[in-house]
Amino acid sequence: MTGKQAAHWLDEHGDALYAFAFLHLPDPHRAEDAVQETLLAALQSGERYAGNASVRTWLIGILKHKIADDFRRQARETTTPHSATQAPDPSQDANEDDDFRSDGRWDHPLGNWGNPETAAANVEFWGLIERCLAAMSPRLSRLFVLRELWEWDTGRICKELSVTRSNLFTTLHRARLGMRRCLERSGLG
Amino acid sequence: MMSCKHASHLISEGCDRRLRLQERLSLQLHLWMCVNCRRFVQQLKALRAALHLAGRTGQWPGAKPMPAASRARIRETLYQATRQGKGRE
C-alpha cells in the first residue's frame, strides 16, 4: 500500500469517517484519533481487503471496531469503583419520573413528528439528534447507540458490555425517553 | 387501564424483545385510547429510522466535515507511516 492510496482514502472518505466517529465520540480529539487509527489500520491491512464491499463500507467497518473497543474500555472503567475520570454523572440524564405525573400519565402532550421515514431524512432532525446524543451521559449513549444505530441484539450488548438484561431494558427506556424529550425541547414536533 | 408510564416501558421493550401475548393485548388496548402513547410509538420509529440510516450507510443529512487541521495532521501521520513502512521492507 502506498502513501498515495492512503491520501486518497483520506480525501474521499475522511469526512464520512470523521462525522461517524464524532457521532459516537463527541470530542474532536477522540474523533480525530479514531479516524487516524482507522486509516493506519486500513493501510496495514490494505492487501487483505477483498473488494466485495465498497471501500467506504470497509473503512466504516474498521472504524466501528475502534469505537467498540473504546466502548468496552469505557464500560470497564466506569464499573471500576473510584475511577475519578469516568465517574457517571446521574444528574446529566433526566429521570423517567420527569415525563410522567404521579398518576402515571404523560405530564405534557407529545408532538407529532410526522412520517418516520421523512423525519429520518430531515437535516434539522439530524442536527438535533447529534446535539441530543452528545448531551446524553456516556453510559446511556453507548448502550443506546449499540442498540439503535448498530442494531446489535440485546444478548450481544449484555455480554460485551457486562450489563444484565433488565438493566439494559431500563437503560434503553431512559435513553429513549431522554432522546425524545431532548428533541422536542430543542424545537421538534 | 394500564398507565402511560407502564405503557412506555412496554413500547420501549417491544423494540428489544418479543412481548408476551398478554402484554401485547393490554398495550394495544391502551394505544387504542391514548394519543400520547401512539405518538411515542411514532417518535421511536422516526428515531430508529434515522439512526438505522446512519448505522447502515455511515451517512446522514447535514453530517459535518472534518476540520482542516485534523485532516492535515492525519495526512502527515499517514505520510510518515508509509515512509517508515517502505524503510522496513
Interface residues (C-beta under 8 A of the other chain):
Chain A: M1 T2 G3 A6 A7 L10 G14 D15 A16 L17 Y18 A19 F20 F22 L23 P28 A31 E32 V35 Q36 L39 L40 L43 R56 T57 I60 E96 D99 F100 D103 G104 R105 W106 P109 L110 G111 N112 W113 G114 N115 P116 E117 A119 A120 A121 N122 V123 E124 F125 W126 G127 I129 V145 R147 E148 L149 W150 E151 T154 L168 F169 L172 H173 R176 L177 M179 R180 L183 G189
Chain B: S3 C4 K5 H6 S8 H9 S12 E13 C15 D16 R17 N36 C37 R39 F40 Q42 Q43 L44 K45 A46 L47 R48 A49 A50 L51 H52 L53 A54 G55 G58 Q59 W60 P61 G62 A63 K64 P65 M66 P67 S70 R71 R73 I74 R75 T77 L78 Y79 A81 T82 R83 G85
